[in-house]
Amino acid sequence: MEVLQHESTVLLFHAELDQTSAAVPSAFDPTHNTLYSTFLGSRPERLETDAIALITTLQRLYPALRCHIVHLSAASALPLIRAAKSAGLNLTVETCFHYLCLSSEDIPNGRPEFKCCPPVREKCNRELLWAALQEGVIDCVVSDHSPCLVELKRLEEGDIMGAWGGISTLGLGLSLLWTEGRDRGCTLNQIVEWTSTRSAKHAGLDGIKGQLAVGYDADLIVWDPETRWTVTKDSLKFKNKLSPYDGRELQGLVEKTFVRGRLVYSRDHDEGGFAGLSPLGKLL
């Protein structure tokens, strides 16, 4: 933080910190590697609150440095974040689709595709994250897309503790937030703000991306907000087709995607692919 304090940059934190050598909670039994409760007990909320307490304390020493908390899962850290922002600290925070759309009570044992770090927590925790997002305490929502080879998830053994930690969500985020958000009174404009406008600002691209305006990149989607559809392995566009959302019914469907005015995806050509629709990269 001392080295970066006067640089035009942002310091990102995976905010989990184990400061003690005390025994883990009794709910944690390392012999029960297929139980989601084993994994959840191994990464308590305290790891996040301790990390964020340290970060915000140090920020007071280096107030010019912009800091960002990635993939917040623990609602117990929200009072620390709220206090830091009220004090004017240069702090932003993100959460992820899976923390807003999944809950630990609904995760079956022996299903490593639900593993991510920090973990998906209880329903009451999820609702507190939603409230903080709508309040503005949490700034944005990201995929935290973490792909891996199928074998790294150790599906055959159901070994949650030993499996790769990460959830793949690319292509599902807008439908997930729309499905969950409508029940909580969220508008499409809010979702665009959380997933596009603020993300562009965070990345320093808010002069060319994140809104529909003259002089900005024509990054557009054609969106059907009413269609209901079910996630299947065939509907996933990433290589290793493994997702905790497999079999889940969602509302809202992307029909077309444009990047800088060029069509890069169309559901009309979804089956079998279409040579004319290819991603158009650009060095930023």
C-alpha positions, 0 to 999 in steps of 0.5 A, a space after each residue: 500500500 505504501 508503494 502504490 499510494 500515489 499511483 493511478 491504480 487500484 489494489 484488489 483484495 481476496 479478503 480472507 485472513 486466518 489470524 489465529 491458530 485456534 481450532 476450527 469450529 466443531 462443525 468442521 470434520 475433515 473426514 467428511 469431505 463430501 459434506 457441504 457443511 464441512 467446507 462451509 465450516 472450514 471458511 467461516 465469515 470471520 476470515 472475511 471480517 478479519 481481512 476487511 477490518 485490517 484493510 480498512 484500518 490500513 486505508 486510513 494510513 494511505 487514504 489516496 490509494 483506491 482499494 477494492 474487495 473482490 467477491 464478498 460473501 460474508 454479510 457480517 463484514 457489511 458494517 465494516 464496509 458501511 463505516 469505511 465508506 461513511 468515513 470517506 475511505 476510497 473503497 469499493 466492493 463487489 459480490 457475485 452472482 452465486 452469492 446472490 442466487 444460491 444458498 448453502 441450505 439448498 446445496 446437496 452433499 457430494 456436489 463439488 460444482 457448488 464449491 467456490 472461495 469464499 463459500 456460498 453461505 446461508 439464505 439470511 446472508 444472501 438477503 443481507 447482500 441483496 439489501 446492501 447491493 440495493 443500498 449502494 454499500 456493495 458497488 457491483 456484481 461480477 461473475 468471478 468466472 473460474 473455469 477448470 477441467 471437469 476432472 478437477 472438480 472431482 465429481 466422481 468422488 463428490 470430494 468438495 474439500 479436494 475439488 477445484 474452487 470456482 463457479 462458472 457463470 459466463 452467459 448466465 449472469 443477466 438472466 440470473 440477476 433478472 430472475 432473482 432481482 425481479 422478486 426483490 423489486 430490482 429494475 433492469 436499469 439497476 442491474 445494468 448499473 451493477 454489472 456494466 456502468 460501475 464495472 466500466 468505471 472500476 476498470 478505468 473504461 468509463 470514458 468508452 464503455 458502460 453506457 449508451 451514449 454518443 462517443 461510447 462503444 456500441 456494446 449492445 444486447 437484444 434482450 427478451 425479459 419474459 422468456 423462461 428457459 432451463 439451463 442445460 449443459 448444451 446451453 453453456 458456451 464455455 468449454 468444460 460444461 459444468 455449472 451449479 445452475 444446470 437444470 435451473 429455470 431462469 427468466 430473460 434471454 439474450 437474443 443478440 450481442 454486439 461489441 462495438 457495433 459488430 454482431 458477435 452472438 445471435 441465438 438464431 445461429 446457436 445450434 451448430 455455430 456460425 462462422 460469421 459470429 466471432 468475438 472481436 478482441 481489442 487491446 485496451 
